[in-house]
């Protein structure tokens, strides 16, 4: 039986790896993780449908889909502004990823905190709730008025997790933005404002006591082995302590489409690794989420 990886999942606040066919493997902090990529990386398809041509996709592509399946996946995407008539209620939130790294966003109310876990938000608070288009307009108004982005570079998120301030300091930064948001006129006429309540994911992510980040996995390759002790998971990232004592981040989006097999205890870590970047460098460029 082939175990072809799809993506990380967050069910009930617990991380897992999803596989083609609907299976999920729960990830446990402190446990050894060891696997080998086999063969070619294939497009996993989109929206529950397999790729019709079983296209091979590049190892470094975090999207992990061929162009046609990527277009299909974005066809009904709230994030891409291509799905505008959803009748269910939405929530606007402030999500904190590190000092000076707070964004404003929206998510379907029925998804609860799942979207925040998927993004790797360490601390967050709801701002308001209401119809989709009102939530979208409010997101843009607050983004401009508060001077906060709607996206934060992944590289900055990853590095910030390894030097977090206290939970109270995290909450205070979000609370100040929440207070300022409430003073901005107009949006509360179409959305129900929600009181500030800080919600923290550091424990769910396993972030307490993370050692400094030494690098990130660049890509998986045929026959390449990833092995190490799982320290934490946040958003799409796994943080591992490899056999050489390096703390490395693995973006699980790079795993999508690969057949993965278990690796033995004696097998060495053998996939490409890139040196980490500063969490506070404003010139940092990278993929956004």
C-alpha positions as CSV (number, residue, x, y, z in Angstrom):
1,X,0.0,0.0,0.0
2,X,1.3,3.5,-1.0
3,X,1.1,6.2,1.7
4,X,1.0,9.4,-0.3
5,X,1.0,12.5,1.8
6,X,-1.5,15.3,1.4
7,X,-1.1,17.9,4.2
8,X,-1.0,18.6,7.9
9,X,-4.4,18.6,9.6
10,X,-5.6,20.3,12.8
11,X,-8.5,18.4,14.4
12,X,-9.6,19.3,17.9
13,X,-6.4,21.4,18.2
14,X,-4.2,18.3,17.6
15,X,-1.8,18.1,14.6
16,X,-1.8,15.1,12.2
17,X,-0.7,14.1,8.7
18,X,-3.4,13.6,6.1
19,X,-3.0,10.9,3.5
20,X,-4.6,10.1,0.2
21,X,-7.7,8.1,0.8
22,X,-8.7,10.1,3.9
23,X,-6.4,8.5,6.5
24,X,-4.8,10.7,9.2
25,X,-1.8,9.9,11.4
26,X,-1.7,11.9,14.7
27,X,1.5,13.7,15.5
28,X,2.9,13.4,19.0
29,X,5.5,15.8,20.4
30,X,8.6,14.1,21.8
31,X,8.2,11.1,19.4
32,X,10.7,10.2,16.7
33,X,9.6,11.0,13.2
34,X,11.5,9.2,10.4
35,X,10.5,8.8,6.7
36,X,11.9,8.5,3.2
37,X,10.4,10.1,0.1
38,X,10.1,7.7,-2.7
39,X,9.6,8.1,-6.5
40,X,8.3,11.3,-8.0
41,X,6.1,14.0,-6.4
42,X,2.7,13.9,-7.9
43,X,0.0,16.6,-7.9
44,X,-2.6,15.6,-5.2
45,X,-5.5,17.1,-7.1
46,X,-7.9,19.7,-5.8
47,X,-11.1,19.8,-3.7
48,X,-11.2,16.1,-3.2
49,X,-10.6,15.2,-6.8
50,X,-7.5,13.4,-8.0
51,X,-5.3,15.1,-10.6
52,X,-6.6,13.9,-14.0
53,X,-3.1,13.7,-15.5
54,X,-1.2,12.7,-12.3
55,X,1.2,15.6,-13.0
56,X,4.7,15.6,-11.5
57,X,5.3,18.8,-9.5
58,X,8.6,20.4,-8.4
59,X,10.0,19.5,-5.0
60,X,10.3,23.1,-3.8
61,X,6.7,24.1,-4.7
62,X,4.9,24.7,-1.5
63,X,1.6,24.8,-3.4
64,X,2.3,21.2,-4.5
65,X,-0.3,21.3,-7.3
66,X,-0.1,21.5,-11.1
67,X,-1.4,24.7,-12.7
68,X,-4.8,23.3,-13.6
69,X,-5.5,21.8,-10.1
70,X,-4.2,25.0,-8.5
71,X,-6.7,27.0,-10.5
72,X,-9.5,24.7,-9.5
73,X,-8.6,24.9,-5.9
74,X,-8.8,28.7,-6.0
75,X,-12.1,28.8,-7.9
76,X,-14.2,28.8,-4.7
77,X,-11.7,30.5,-2.3
78,X,-12.6,33.1,0.2
79,X,-9.0,34.0,0.6
80,X,-8.7,34.7,-3.1
81,X,-11.9,36.7,-3.3
82,X,-13.4,34.2,-5.8
83,X,-16.2,33.0,-3.5
84,X,-18.4,35.9,-2.5
85,X,-21.9,34.5,-1.9
86,X,-21.4,32.3,1.1
87,X,-24.5,32.7,3.4
88,X,-22.8,31.4,6.6
89,X,-21.5,33.9,9.3
90,X,-17.9,34.9,9.3
91,X,-15.6,36.2,12.0
92,X,-12.9,38.9,11.8
93,X,-9.8,38.3,13.9
94,X,-6.4,39.6,15.0
95,X,-3.7,37.0,14.8
96,X,-0.2,37.4,16.5
97,X,2.8,35.5,15.2
98,X,5.6,37.4,16.9
99,X,6.6,40.9,18.2
100,X,5.3,43.4,15.6
101,X,3.8,40.6,13.5
102,X,0.0,40.8,13.9
103,X,-2.4,40.5,11.0
104,X,-6.1,40.9,10.5
105,X,-8.1,38.2,8.7
106,X,-11.5,36.5,8.4
107,X,-12.7,32.9,8.8
108,X,-16.0,31.1,8.6
109,X,-17.5,31.0,12.1
110,X,-18.2,27.2,11.8
111,X,-14.4,26.5,11.5
112,X,-13.9,28.0,15.0
113,X,-10.1,28.2,15.7
114,X,-9.0,25.9,12.9
115,X,-7.9,28.7,10.5
116,X,-5.8,30.2,13.2
117,X,-4.1,26.9,13.9
118,X,-3.5,26.4,10.2
119,X,-1.7,29.8,10.0
120,X,0.4,29.2,13.1
121,X,-1.1,32.1,15.1
122,X,0.4,31.9,18.6
123,X,-2.1,34.3,20.1
124,X,-5.3,35.8,18.7
125,X,-8.6,37.4,19.5
126,X,-11.9,37.7,17.7
127,X,-13.0,41.2,16.6
128,X,-16.4,40.8,15.1
129,X,-18.9,38.5,13.4
130,X,-21.4,38.9,10.5
131,X,-22.0,38.3,6.8
132,X,-19.0,37.5,4.5
133,X,-18.9,40.7,2.5
134,X,-19.2,42.9,5.6
135,X,-16.4,40.9,7.2
136,X,-14.3,41.3,4.1
137,X,-14.9,45.1,4.0
138,X,-14.1,45.3,7.7
139,X,-10.8,43.4,7.2
140,X,-9.7,45.9,4.7
141,X,-10.7,48.9,6.7
142,X,-8.9,47.7,9.8
143,X,-5.9,46.6,7.9
144,X,-5.4,50.1,6.5
145,X,-6.4,52.0,9.7
146,X,-4.3,49.9,12.1
147,X,-1.3,49.6,9.7
148,X,-1.2,45.8,10.0
149,X,-0.9,43.4,7.0
150,X,-3.3,40.6,5.9
151,X,-0.3,38.3,5.4
152,X,2.9,37.5,7.2
153,X,6.0,35.9,5.7
154,X,6.4,32.3,6.7
155,X,10.1,32.7,7.4
156,X,9.5,35.4,10.0
157,X,6.8,33.3,11.7
158,X,9.1,30.3,12.0
159,X,12.0,32.2,13.5
160,X,9.8,34.1,15.9
161,X,8.5,30.9,17.6
162,X,12.0,30.2,18.9
163,X,12.2,33.4,21.0
164,X,8.7,34.2,22.2
165,X,7.9,36.8,24.8
166,X,5.6,35.9,27.7
167,X,1.9,35.0,27.2
168,X,0.9,38.2,28.9
169,X,3.1,40.3,26.6
170,X,1.7,38.6,23.6
171,X,-1.9,39.2,24.8
172,X,-1.1,42.9,25.6
173,X,0.0,43.5,22.0
174,X,-3.2,42.0,20.6
175,X,-5.3,43.8,23.2
176,X,-3.9,47.2,22.2
177,X,-4.8,46.6,18.5
178,X,-8.2,45.3,19.5
179,X,-8.8,48.6,21.5
180,X,-7.7,50.7,18.6
181,X,-9.9,48.7,16.2
182,X,-13.0,49.4,18.4
183,X,-12.4,53.1,18.1
184,X,-12.5,53.1,14.3
185,X,-15.9,54.1,13.1
186,X,-18.2,52.5,10.6
187,X,-17.5,48.7,10.7
188,X,-19.6,48.1,13.8
189,X,-22.7,49.1,11.9
190,X,-22.5,46.0,9.7
191,X,-20.7,43.6,12.0
192,X,-21.4,42.6,15.6
193,X,-18.3,43.6,17.6
194,X,-16.9,41.0,20.0
195,X,-15.1,41.6,23.2
196,X,-11.4,41.1,23.6
197,X,-10.5,37.6,24.8
198,X,-6.9,36.4,24.3
199,X,-6.6,32.9,23.1
200,X,-3.1,31.3,23.1
201,X,-1.8,28.3,21.1
202,X,1.7,28.0,22.5
203,X,0.8,24.9,24.4
204,X,-1.1,23.3,21.5
205,X,1.9,24.0,19.2
206,X,4.4,22.7,21.8
207,X,6.4,25.9,21.6
208,X,7.7,26.2,25.2
209,X,11.5,25.8,25.3
210,X,12.2,25.5,21.6
211,X,15.9,25.8,20.9
212,X,17.2,28.3,18.3
213,X,16.2,27.5,14.7
214,X,19.1,26.3,12.7
215,X,17.5,26.0,9.3
216,X,14.6,24.8,7.2
217,X,14.2,21.9,4.8
218,X,14.3,23.2,1.3
219,X,12.7,20.2,-0.5
220,X,12.2,16.5,-0.4
221,X,14.0,14.3,-2.9
222,X,13.7,10.8,-4.1
223,X,15.4,8.6,-1.5
224,X,15.9,11.6,0.8
225,X,15.4,10.9,4.5
226,X,14.0,13.1,7.2
227,X,14.6,11.9,10.8
228,X,14.4,13.5,14.2
229,X,12.4,14.1,17.3
230,X,9.3,16.2,16.9
231,X,9.5,19.2,19.1
232,X,6.6,21.3,17.9
233,X,4.1,21.9,15.1
234,X,2.6,25.3,14.2
235,X,0.6,26.1,11.1
236,X,2.0,23.9,8.3
237,X,5.4,23.6,10.0
238,X,7.0,20.8,12.0
239,X,10.0,21.6,14.2
240,X,12.4,18.7,14.6
241,X,15.6,18.0,16.5
242,X,17.7,16.0,14.0
243,X,20.3,13.4,15.0
244,X,23.1,16.0,14.8
245,X,21.4,18.3,17.3
246,X,20.1,20.8,14.8
247,X,16.6,22.3,15.3
248,X,15.0,22.3,11.8
249,X,11.7,23.4,10.4
250,X,9.9,21.3,7.8
251,X,7.0,22.9,5.9
252,X,4.6,20.0,5.5
253,X,3.3,21.5,2.3
254,X,6.6,20.3,0.8
255,X,5.5,16.7,1.7
256,X,2.2,16.8,-0.3
257,X,2.2,14.5,-3.2
258,X,5.2,12.3,-2.1
259,X,5.0,8.6,-1.3
260,X,6.5,8.4,2.2
261,X,8.0,5.2,3.7
262,X,9.3,4.6,7.2
263,X,13.0,5.1,7.7
264,X,15.3,3.0,9.9
265,X,17.0,4.2,13.1
266,X,20.4,4.1,11.5
267,X,19.5,6.2,8.4
268,X,20.9,9.7,8.3
269,X,19.1,12.9,7.6
270,X,19.7,13.5,3.9
271,X,17.4,16.2,2.4
272,X,18.6,19.7,1.5
273,X,18.5,22.3,4.4
274,X,18.6,26.1,4.0
275,X,20.1,28.4,6.7
276,X,17.4,30.2,8.7
277,X,16.7,34.0,8.4
278,X,16.1,36.7,11.0
279,X,12.5,37.0,12.3
280,X,12.9,40.8,12.6
281,X,14.5,41.7,9.2
282,X,11.9,43.8,7.4
283,X,13.5,43.0,4.1
284,X,12.8,39.3,4.6
285,X,11.0,37.9,1.5
286,X,9.2,34.7,1.4
287,X,5.9,32.9,0.7
288,X,2.9,34.4,2.4
289,X,0.0,32.8,4.3
